[in-house]
Amino acid sequence: MDQLAKLVDNARGLVARGYYRASASGVRAPSLREAIRKAERAVIAEVKLASPAAGALGPEDGVGHLLEAYLRGGACALSVLTEPNVFHGSLEHLRLAVGSGIPVLMKDIVVHPEQVECAANLGASAVLLIERAFHGHGVPHSSRSLIARAHALGLEVVLEVHTGWEYESAKTSEADVIGINQRDLATMELDRDTAARILREHRKDRRPVIAMSGIATRGEVEALRAAGADAVLVGTALVTSADPEAAVRALVGG
């Protein structure tokens, strides 16, 4: 079983156990899509305390300080992992981020409408869907049906892809933003040329494109911008930095 299949099975178990049942907060973070469009250098700073590729990255009790550092550093938006078993995420981390006043992406292995409803109830700006998760993993819902559900709830959608074929497919969807993950979630292997290669070989449409995974330096951010990426999403390099505020500022260029 590949790693993505394991993550999909884990997500189903969490849904079955009621993890994503959350009452409505009555708030909604601002638009992620518009924040990307307006930012001179759009850096989305991620709260990721662990990953299958890197293991544990940071302590859960430091999330509040991490969010404050990201804001001071000039992040245009926040991404928050909410999956608890593998990524050590938390719905409470999402609540904290929504209180920051800037856009917030709920990042998870989303395969069920209840997870989309959770994102809306907790006030996220957008929810991440992984195109590959809906193919060959026995998920009864389609990415298109969950995009429609998200829009009905007032959420934006970031549709994540990893290949040129998936990128072309995403362009036929109603997703608000397309994310290109440079990590293959089946094998967890990283290829830092993935986003630039796809953008070189495929024409963009009207939607912003986010480059994800393996980004750590200002030079990498500039190279991805030159290739056509409108934003970068950075997690590990920030969470593990001795000074996350300075690390964000360096990526933004402030």
Buried (B, 14 or more C-beta within 10 A) or exposed (E): EBBBBEBBBBBBEBBEEEBBEBEEBEEBBEBBBBBBBEBEBBBBBBBBBBBBBEEEBBEBEBBEEBBBBBBEBBBBBBBBBBBBEBBBBBBEBBBBBBBBEBBBBBBBBBBBBBBBBBBBBBBBBBBBBBBBBBEEBEBEBEBBEBBBBBBEBEBBBBBBBBBBEBBEBBBEBEBBBBBBBBBBBBEBEEEBEBBBBBBEEBEBEEBBBBBBBBBBEEEBBBBBBEBBBBBBBBBBBBBBBEEBBEBBBBBBEE
